[in-house]
Amino acid sequence: MANNLLKGKKGIIFGALDENSIAWKTAQHCYAEGAELVLTNAPIALRMGAINKLAEETKAPVIAADVTSNEDIENLFNKSLEHFGGGVDFILHSVGMSLNVRKGVHYTQNNYEFTHKGFDISSLSLHRILAAAYKLDAINEWGSVVALTYIAAQRIFPDYNDMADNKAILESIARNFGYHYGLKKHVRVNTISQSPTRTTAGSGVKGFDAFISYAEKMSPLGNADADACADYCVALFSDLTKMVTMQNLFHDGGFSFTGVSQAIIEDIQKLGGE
Ligand SMILES: NC(=O)c1ccc[n+]([C@@H]2O[C@H](COP(=O)([O-])OP(=O)(O)OC[C@H]3O[C@@H](n4cnc5c(N)ncnc54)[C@H](O)[C@@H]3O)[C@@H](O)[C@H]2O)c1
């Protein structure tokens, strides 16, 4: 249901890989709410070609940028400003990757080359994007930046591996830059801590199927899906949430504040527990 919540707003969406991506759904929802978009992803991801379908659907240009490259990010902003004829109102950071997760390297034996790469892509990229925008004055007054995170930043989920550390730093960067950008231009910066969701990045985590059904049973509302996450992003990009900044916002059907659920207790009882 579209309400023109983003009418007249211009945004950059990082991380739409295929139609399961949270960024893909968010682009569709933002477009439906009246926003004009620029889509971006790493050159290697663009070569898969799927994004062209989304670009056509949302009438958005696609501009390649590897989030580990300052040059690419500045080029992305310069081209986006030119395309829009002015600054942007919102940015979605929906980017993450861990080579330790991908290659099944145990947390206690992490390969630090992999750790550096994953940190650069998953955490530092938010700083790079905000720093480039700050320098180029690319975000309009009362703009909104959202990055996606996961509760492993606060609590232990062993197979989330070094991505847990990456998410903790991502959330910290959102808070710190949120302070500086708030003072400079009333730009707000938040993270959304999303339920486990079936996407390329999500499914890379070991035991993902068990993980997703555990979360489903622990959450009074069930897991939040990618469409619901897209709606939450729209709300945060809209003028209805202007005073929300530097927050980590749980979007997880109540998972984060549930100690244990009746469904989990019953499962354990079935296994012969007390
Ligand atoms: N899927 C989940 O269970 C879940 C839960 C909570 C948070 N998140 C977060 O949501 C975000 C989006 O992930 P998703 O689940 O939609 O998966 P996804 O695989 O569809 O998206 C990840 C994106 O990161 C991009 N990327 C990787 N390296 C890059 C680079 N060097 N430069 C630019 N882009 C690069 C990929 O091309 C891809 O588009 C991630 O931050 C992820 O950690 C996912």
PDBQT file of the ligand as one rigid body, heavy atoms in Angstrom, charges set to zero:
ROOT
HETATM    1  N1  LIG A 301      19.866 -12.129   5.749  1.00  0.00    +0.000 N 
HETATM    2  C1  LIG A 301      19.905 -12.038   7.065  1.00  0.00    +0.000 C 
HETATM    3  O1  LIG A 301      19.595 -12.995   7.802  1.00  0.00    +0.000 OA
HETATM    4  C2  LIG A 301      20.279 -10.728   7.699  1.00  0.00    +0.000 A 
HETATM    5  C3  LIG A 301      19.905 -10.467   9.044  1.00  0.00    +0.000 A 
HETATM    6  C4  LIG A 301      20.304  -9.257   9.629  1.00  0.00    +0.000 A 
HETATM    7  C5  LIG A 301      21.061  -8.347   8.896  1.00  0.00    +0.000 A 
HETATM    8  N2  LIG A 301      21.410  -8.643   7.594  1.00  0.00    +0.000 N 
HETATM    9  C6  LIG A 301      22.217  -7.672   6.845  1.00  0.00    +0.000 C 
HETATM   10  O2  LIG A 301      21.485  -7.174   5.758  1.00  0.00    +0.000 OA
HETATM   11  C7  LIG A 301      22.407  -6.666   4.790  1.00  0.00    +0.000 C 
HETATM   12  C8  LIG A 301      22.006  -7.153   3.402  1.00  0.00    +0.000 C 
HETATM   13  O3  LIG A 301      22.198  -8.530   3.283  1.00  0.00    +0.000 OA
HETATM   14  P1  LIG A 301      21.163  -9.510   2.595  1.00  0.00    +0.000 P 
HETATM   15  O4  LIG A 301      20.778 -10.500   3.640  1.00  0.00    +0.000 OA
HETATM   16  O5  LIG A 301      20.115  -8.768   1.864  1.00  0.00    +0.000 OA
HETATM   17  O6  LIG A 301      22.109 -10.339   1.587  1.00  0.00    +0.000 OA
HETATM   18  P2  LIG A 301      22.641 -10.038   0.099  1.00  0.00    +0.000 P 
HETATM   19  O7  LIG A 301      23.690 -11.069  -0.126  1.00  0.00    +0.000 OA
HETATM   20  O8  LIG A 301      21.506  -9.989  -0.837  1.00  0.00    +0.000 OA
HETATM   21  O9  LIG A 301      23.305  -8.579   0.215  1.00  0.00    +0.000 OA
HETATM   22  C9  LIG A 301      24.658  -8.342   0.569  1.00  0.00    +0.000 C 
HETATM   23  C10 LIG A 301      25.177  -7.346  -0.431  1.00  0.00    +0.000 C 
HETATM   24  O10 LIG A 301      26.507  -6.892  -0.113  1.00  0.00    +0.000 OA
HETATM   25  C11 LIG A 301      27.117  -6.611  -1.360  1.00  0.00    +0.000 C 
HETATM   26  N3  LIG A 301      28.573  -6.476  -1.267  1.00  0.00    +0.000 N 
HETATM   27  C12 LIG A 301      29.472  -7.427  -0.845  1.00  0.00    +0.000 A 
HETATM   28  N4  LIG A 301      30.719  -6.953  -0.990  1.00  0.00    +0.000 NA
HETATM   29  C13 LIG A 301      30.613  -5.683  -1.500  1.00  0.00    +0.000 A 
HETATM   30  C14 LIG A 301      31.563  -4.689  -1.858  1.00  0.00    +0.000 A 
HETATM   31  N5  LIG A 301      32.890  -4.879  -1.724  1.00  0.00    +0.000 N 
HETATM   32  N6  LIG A 301      31.100  -3.498  -2.360  1.00  0.00    +0.000 NA
HETATM   33  C15 LIG A 301      29.771  -3.279  -2.493  1.00  0.00    +0.000 A 
HETATM   34  N7  LIG A 301      28.824  -4.181  -2.157  1.00  0.00    +0.000 NA
HETATM   35  C16 LIG A 301      29.249  -5.383  -1.670  1.00  0.00    +0.000 A 
HETATM   36  C17 LIG A 301      26.720  -7.835  -2.185  1.00  0.00    +0.000 C 
HETATM   37  O11 LIG A 301      26.978  -7.682  -3.577  1.00  0.00    +0.000 OA
HETATM   38  C18 LIG A 301      25.244  -7.933  -1.861  1.00  0.00    +0.000 C 
HETATM   39  O12 LIG A 301      24.463  -7.155  -2.739  1.00  0.00    +0.000 OA
HETATM   40  C19 LIG A 301      23.795  -7.111   5.246  1.00  0.00    +0.000 C 
HETATM   41  O13 LIG A 301      24.413  -6.052   5.965  1.00  0.00    +0.000 OA
HETATM   42  C20 LIG A 301      23.473  -8.240   6.190  1.00  0.00    +0.000 C 
HETATM   43  O14 LIG A 301      24.499  -8.498   7.128  1.00  0.00    +0.000 OA
HETATM   44  C21 LIG A 301      21.022  -9.793   6.991  1.00  0.00    +0.000 A 
ENDROOT
TORSDOF 0
